[in-house]
Amino acid sequence: MLRKQIKQLMKIGKLKLMKAVRLTQNQFSKDKIFYHTDRLRKFLNNELVYPIVFEISPAGFCNQNCIYCCSKQFQSRTMLSKVQLTFVIDQIAEIAMAITFTGGGEPLLNTWLPYEIIYAKKKGLSIGILTNGSNFSEENINAIIDNAKFCRISLDSIDPEVFKDIRKPKKYDLPEIISGIKKMVERKRHTRSSILIGLHIVWYNQTRMDIENTVKFFSNLGIDFLQIRPVDNVPNEPFKPNYPFYQKQKSFLENIKETYSNTTFNVVPNINKFNEYYSNKVYKEYPGCPGGNFTASIGNDFNVYFCCTHLGNKNFLLGNLSKDTLKDILNSSIRKEMIKNCNHNECQFQCRNHVVNKLLYKLIKMENDERERILSNIDLNNKPMHYEFL
């Protein structure tokens, strides 16, 4: 029975059937949830679960206006103060393992962030950075390289016109971004930091030649990985998944990965998301959002939100940190209800928790003894890279 259930999970989570359950070593794998067995057991017993990782939006504004941005309708001039950031980090450090500084807006536009990155590391938290790379000051670079586990730069294209068409920067700064990335790489080499520096391409409408040119350029720049994913919908805006377009790209992506990946550079197409396009299954197939047990987000307005996709959206507001503690907010009936009955009509199809939700729903439907056999066979001595970031 154990072998049968693990094979079922392999269809979604790509678990490897070995003497024990070994999970994929890719830092983007959603299988990482299985390494948090204590919290998983609490979740399966309908007990309160605190998030493993928080996304924090330090700034509510951005110097780019990407076509596919899911946050732009809720952007504002608000920014977390140093006191607020420290307060948030202190409370997160009591219950979670990791923080990703992300949008809302562009996180590195918050001038206090380098100090708070250093502070979060001192508090024992793992740190990730998602940025558009437009503000790589020396101070930001040093703080990131010396303290973060990864930094992923969203860029989409190395072609100036394509870059401007998709990302719509307030000023054309692609050369400055590339210069900043080179400084990041040099700082990593100089300090022998273990941080992973990566690029992120959202395949919106770029040609194959543009995608390959971008991959080729950065394969020689000293970064560690380049992730490619399909475009997702902007909540509350019309969107129809373009199945034929992405289905035609499967062999191309496989070839790009094989051609340019080597021992120091890894091309990482987001297989989970592309596979849904290949099989015409870009939709929610589960009730609620069980993944909301393990993640939460804090906005640039000092509010706690259900997830990073909905930063600023009052329909997904859990509470305000000026009024309640983080633990009180996470214990609230609002959060419990949202986990149980999340309104998918306002969500991205391939959201932050999507694949995790599918895995968790598979577990929910199993018998207790079958679930326990799987969890007890997880090899906790071989945790995959960045398992704390889910």
C-alpha positions in Angstrom: 0.0 0.0 0.0 2.8 2.4 0.8 4.4 1.8 -2.6 1.0 2.5 -4.2 0.4 5.7 -2.4 3.9 7.0 -3.1 3.4 6.3 -6.7 0.2 8.3 -6.6 2.1 11.2 -5.1 4.8 10.9 -7.7 2.3 11.9 -10.4 2.1 15.3 -8.8 5.1 15.8 -6.6 7.7 13.7 -8.4 8.7 11.9 -5.3 11.4 9.3 -5.8 10.6 5.8 -4.7 13.8 4.6 -2.9 14.5 2.8 0.4 13.1 6.0 2.0 11.2 8.8 0.3 13.9 11.1 -1.2 12.7 14.4 -2.7 14.0 16.3 -5.7 17.1 18.4 -5.1 15.8 21.3 -7.1 15.4 24.5 -5.1 12.1 25.2 -6.9 10.5 21.8 -6.2 7.2 22.0 -4.3 7.9 18.6 -2.8 9.8 20.4 -0.1 6.7 20.5 2.0 7.2 16.9 2.9 10.3 17.7 4.9 8.2 19.6 7.4 6.6 16.5 8.9 5.8 18.0 12.3 3.7 20.8 10.8 2.2 18.4 8.2 1.0 16.1 10.9 -0.6 19.1 12.7 -2.3 20.2 9.5 -3.6 16.7 8.9 -4.9 16.6 12.5 -6.8 19.9 11.9 -4.5 21.7 14.4 -3.3 25.3 14.0 -0.2 25.5 11.8 2.1 28.5 11.7 3.7 29.4 8.4 7.2 28.1 7.5 8.0 31.0 5.3 6.7 34.6 5.0 6.8 36.9 2.1 7.4 40.6 3.0 6.7 43.5 0.8 9.0 46.3 2.0 7.9 48.9 -0.5 4.5 49.4 -2.2 5.8 51.1 -5.3 7.9 50.0 -8.3 10.0 51.6 -11.0 8.7 49.2 -13.6 5.2 48.4 -14.8 5.3 44.8 -16.0 2.4 43.7 -18.2 1.7 40.6 -16.2 2.2 42.1 -12.7 -0.5 40.8 -10.3 0.2 43.6 -7.7 0.0 46.8 -9.7 -3.6 47.5 -9.0 -2.8 47.6 -5.2 0.4 49.5 -5.3 0.9 52.7 -3.3 3.6 55.0 -2.0 3.6 53.2 1.4 6.8 51.7 2.7 7.6 49.8 5.9 9.7 51.8 8.3 12.9 50.4 10.0 10.9 50.0 13.2 8.2 48.1 11.5 10.6 45.9 9.6 12.4 45.0 12.8 9.1 44.4 14.6 7.9 42.1 11.8 11.2 40.1 11.7 11.2 39.7 15.5 7.7 38.1 15.4 8.4 36.0 12.4 11.6 34.6 14.0 9.5 33.1 16.8 7.5 30.9 14.5 8.9 30.6 11.0 12.1 29.5 9.3 12.4 31.9 6.3 11.6 35.3 4.8 11.4 36.2 1.2 11.5 40.0 0.5 9.4 40.5 -2.6 6.6 42.7 -4.1 4.0 44.5 -3.8 6.5 46.8 -5.3 10.3 46.6 -5.8 11.7 45.6 -2.4 15.1 47.2 -2.8 13.5 50.6 -3.1 13.1 50.5 0.6 16.3 52.2 1.9 16.1 50.3 5.3 16.2 46.9 3.7 19.9 46.1 3.7 20.0 46.7 7.5 17.0 44.5 8.0 18.4 41.7 5.8 21.4 41.6 8.1 19.1 41.7 11.2 17.0 38.9 9.9 20.1 36.7 9.4 21.1 37.4 13.0 17.7 36.3 14.1 18.3 32.9 12.6 16.0 33.3 9.5 16.9 32.2 6.0 16.5 35.0 3.5 15.5 35.2 -0.1 15.3 38.2 -2.4 13.0 38.7 -5.4 13.9 41.9 -7.3 13.9 43.5 -10.7 17.6 44.3 -10.2 17.3 48.0 -10.7 18.7 49.1 -7.4 21.8 47.1 -6.8 23.7 49.7 -4.8 26.9 48.6 -3.1 25.1 48.5 0.3 22.3 46.3 -1.1 24.7 44.0 -2.9 26.9 43.5 0.2 23.9 42.8 2.4 22.4 40.3 0.0 25.5 38.4 -0.9 26.7 38.2 2.7 23.3 37.1 4.3 20.8 35.8 1.8 20.3 32.2 0.6 19.2 33.3 -2.9 18.6 36.3 -5.0 16.4 36.0 -8.1 16.3 38.9 -10.6 13.2 39.2 -12.9 14.4 40.4 -16.3 12.5 38.6 -19.1 14.7 39.6 -22.0 18.2 40.8 -22.9 16.8 42.6 -26.0 16.3 46.4 -25.1 13.0 46.7 -27.0 11.5 43.5 -25.7 12.6 44.4 -22.2 10.9 47.8 -22.5 7.8 46.4 -24.1 7.2 43.8 -21.3 8.5 45.5 -18.2 7.8 49.1 -19.1 10.5 50.7 -16.9 10.1 54.3 -15.9 13.6 54.8 -17.3 15.5 52.4 -19.5 18.0 50.8 -17.2 18.8 47.4 -18.6 22.6 48.2 -18.9 22.6 49.3 -15.2 20.8 46.1 -14.2 23.3 43.9 -16.0 26.1 45.9 -14.5 24.6 45.3 -11.0 24.3 41.6 -11.7 28.0 41.5 -12.7 28.9 43.2 -9.4 26.8 40.7 -7.5 28.6 37.8 -9.1 32.0 39.4 -8.4 31.1 40.0 -4.8 30.0 36.4 -4.5 33.3 35.2 -5.9 35.3 37.5 -3.7 33.6 36.5 -0.5 33.1 32.8 -1.5 29.4 33.2 -0.5 27.1 30.2 -1.0 24.2 32.4 -2.2 22.5 31.3 -5.4 22.1 34.2 -7.9 19.5 33.6 -10.6 17.5 35.2 -13.4 13.8 34.9 -14.0 12.1 34.9 -17.4 8.3 35.0 -17.7 7.6 33.8 -21.2 5.0 36.3 -22.2 5.3 36.8 -26.0 9.0 36.6 -26.6 10.3 34.6 -29.6 12.3 31.5 -29.2 15.3 33.4 -30.5 14.9 36.0 -27.8 14.5 33.4 -25.0 17.7 31.5 -26.3 19.7 34.7 -26.6 18.8 35.7 -23.1 19.7 32.3 -21.7 23.0 32.3 -23.7 24.0 35.7 -22.5 23.5 34.9 -18.9 25.0 31.4 -19.1 28.4 33.2 -19.5 27.9 35.8 -16.8 28.6 33.7 -13.7 25.1 33.4 -12.3 23.9 30.1 -10.9 20.5 29.5 -12.5 17.9 30.9 -14.9 14.3 30.0 -14.3 11.6 30.1 -17.1 7.9 30.0 -16.4 4.7 30.7 -18.4 2.8 33.8 -17.9 -0.1 33.7 -15.3 -3.3 35.6 -15.1 -3.7 38.9 -13.3 -6.6 38.4 -10.8 -9.9 40.0 -11.9 -8.7 40.5 -15.4 -9.8 38.4 -18.4 -7.3 35.7 -19.2 -7.5 32.5 -21.3 -4.6 30.0 -21.0 -2.7 29.8 -24.3 -2.4 26.0 -24.4 -1.2 25.7 -28.1 1.6 28.3 -27.7 3.2 26.6 -24.7 2.6 23.1 -26.0 4.7 23.9 -29.0 7.6 24.9 -26.7 8.1 21.7 -24.9 11.0 20.3 -27.0 12.5 23.7 -27.3 12.7 24.1 -23.5 14.1 20.7 -23.1 16.8 21.5 -25.7 17.6 24.9 -24.0 18.1 23.1 -20.7 20.3 20.4 -22.2 22.3 22.8 -24.3 23.1 25.5 -21.7 23.0 23.8 -18.3 26.4 22.7 -16.9 28.0 22.1 -13.5 27.9 25.9 -12.7 24.8 27.1 -14.5 21.3 25.5 -14.5 18.4 26.3 -16.8 15.2 25.6 -14.9 12.0 25.6 -16.8 9.1 25.5 -14.3 8.0 22.0 -15.2 5.1 22.0 -12.8 3.5 25.0 -14.5 4.5 24.1 -18.1 3.1 20.6 -17.6 -0.4 22.0 -16.9 -0.3 23.7 -20.2 0.9 20.6 -22.0 -2.1 18.7 -20.5 -4.7 21.5 -20.8 -5.1 21.6 -17.0 -4.5 25.2 -15.9 -7.2 25.4 -13.2 -7.8 24.8 -9.5 -8.8 21.2 -8.8 -9.1 21.4 -5.0 -11.3 23.3 -2.5 -9.9 26.1 -0.5 -6.2 26.8 -0.1 -4.6 24.3 2.3 -1.2 25.7 1.4 -2.3 28.8 3.3 -1.4 26.9 6.5 2.3 27.1 5.6 2.7 30.5 4.0 1.6 34.1 4.7 2.5 37.6 3.6 3.1 41.0 5.2 2.4 44.1 3.2 4.1 47.4 2.9 1.0 48.8 4.8 1.8 46.7 7.9 -1.1 44.4 7.2 -0.9 40.6 7.2 -2.4 39.1 4.0 -3.3 35.5 3.1 -0.6 35.3 0.4 1.8 37.3 -1.7 -0.5 37.4 -4.8 -3.1 39.4 -2.8 -0.8 41.9 -1.1 -3.0 45.0 -0.8 -6.2 43.3 -1.6 -8.5 43.9 1.4 -10.6 40.8 0.5 -7.6 38.7 1.6 -6.6 40.8 4.6 -6.0 38.8 7.8 -5.2 41.7 10.2 -3.1 44.7 11.1 0.1 44.5 13.1 -0.6 47.8 14.7 -3.6 46.3 16.5 -2.7 42.6 17.0 0.3 40.4 17.3 1.3 38.2 14.4 0.3 35.0 16.4 -3.1 36.4 17.2 -3.7 37.2 13.5 -2.6 33.7 12.4 -4.9 32.2 15.1 -7.9 34.2 13.8 -11.1 32.7 12.5 -10.6 34.8 9.3 -7.5 32.9 8.4 -9.1 29.5 9.2 -12.1 30.4 7.0 -9.9 31.6 4.1 -7.9 28.4 4.2 -11.1 26.4 4.0 -13.0 28.5 1.5 -10.6 30.6 -0.4 -12.3 32.4 -3.3 -10.4 31.1 -6.4 -12.2 33.6 -8.6 -9.7 36.3 -7.4 -6.6 34.0 -7.6 -3.9 33.3 -10.1 -4.4 30.0 -11.8 -0.8 28.9 -11.1 -0.4 30.8 -7.8 2.3 30.5 -5.1 0.6 27.6 -3.3 -0.9 25.9 -6.3 1.2 22.7 -6.6 1.5 22.5 -2.8 -2.3 22.6 -2.6 -2.5 19.7 -5.0 -0.1 17.6 -2.9 -1.8 18.5 0.3 -5.3 17.7 -1.1 -3.9 14.3 -2.2 -2.8 13.7 1.4 -6.1 14.8 2.9 -8.0 12.2 0.8 -5.8 9.3 2.1 -6.4 7.1 5.1 -4.6 8.1 8.3 -2.3 5.0 8.3 -1.4 5.4 4.7 -0.4 9.1 5.2 1.6 8.2 8.3 3.5 5.5 6.4 4.5 8.1 3.8 5.5 10.7 6.4 7.5 8.3 8.5 9.5 7.3 5.4 10.7 10.8 4.6 14.5 10.9 4.9 14.9 14.0 7.1 18.7 13.6 7.1 18.8 14.6 3.4 16.8 17.8 3.2 16.8 19.4 -0.3 18.3 22.8 -1.1 16.2 25.7 0.4 13.6 23.4 1.8 12.5 26.1 4.2 11.3 28.3 1.3 8.8 25.7 0.1 
